[in-house]
Amino acid sequence: MTKIIDGKALANAIETTVKKAISSLSFQPGLTFFLIGDNPASKAYVSMKKKACVRVGIKSTVHSMEESIDNQTLV
């Protein structure tokens, strides 16, 4: 017998657990994104992750960089 997992329900349950854990902290955790170049798929991915951060109470910051940036400057 095949068991089907409801991915959306599981994701919601995980988000609820994470949100509860974050709300009990004495500080607000953060996540920083470095967006290199102008790739629409990367922009969409970062946008979705920023929305998830808002939902669970994580501060998020995006640093957009030109595609021509070299590794040494980025680091």
C-alpha positions in Angstrom: 0.0 0.0 0.0 1.3 3.4 -1.0 1.1 6.2 1.5 0.8 9.7 0.1 2.4 12.5 2.1 0.6 15.9 2.1 3.6 18.1 1.5 1.7 21.4 2.0 0.3 20.2 5.4 3.7 19.0 6.5 5.3 22.3 5.5 2.7 24.3 7.4 3.3 22.1 10.5 7.0 22.7 10.3 6.5 26.5 9.9 4.2 26.5 12.9 6.8 24.7 15.0 9.6 27.0 13.8 7.5 30.1 14.5 6.7 28.9 18.0 10.4 28.2 18.7 11.5 31.6 17.3 8.9 33.4 19.4 10.4 32.0 22.6 13.9 33.3 21.8 15.2 36.4 23.5 16.5 37.7 20.1 15.3 37.8 16.5 17.3 35.5 14.3 18.2 36.7 10.8 19.0 35.4 7.4 21.1 37.3 4.8 20.8 36.7 1.0 23.4 37.6 -1.5 21.8 37.9 -4.9 24.4 38.0 -7.6 23.3 39.2 -11.0 19.8 39.6 -12.4 18.5 36.0 -12.7 14.7 36.0 -12.6 14.6 32.5 -11.1 17.0 33.5 -8.3 15.0 36.7 -7.6 11.8 34.5 -7.3 13.6 32.1 -5.0 14.8 34.8 -2.7 11.4 36.5 -2.7 9.8 33.2 -1.6 12.4 32.7 1.1 11.9 36.3 2.4 8.1 35.7 2.6 8.8 32.5 4.6 11.1 34.5 7.0 8.3 37.0 7.6 5.8 34.2 8.3 8.0 32.7 11.0 9.6 35.8 12.5 13.0 35.8 11.0 14.6 39.1 9.9 15.9 38.9 6.4 18.2 41.1 4.4 19.0 41.0 0.7 22.3 42.3 -0.7 22.1 42.6 -4.5 25.4 42.5 -6.4 26.4 43.0 -10.0 27.1 39.8 -11.9 30.6 41.0 -12.5 31.6 41.0 -8.8 34.7 38.9 -8.2 35.0 36.4 -5.4 37.5 38.4 -3.3 35.2 41.4 -3.3 32.2 39.3 -2.4 33.9 37.6 0.5 
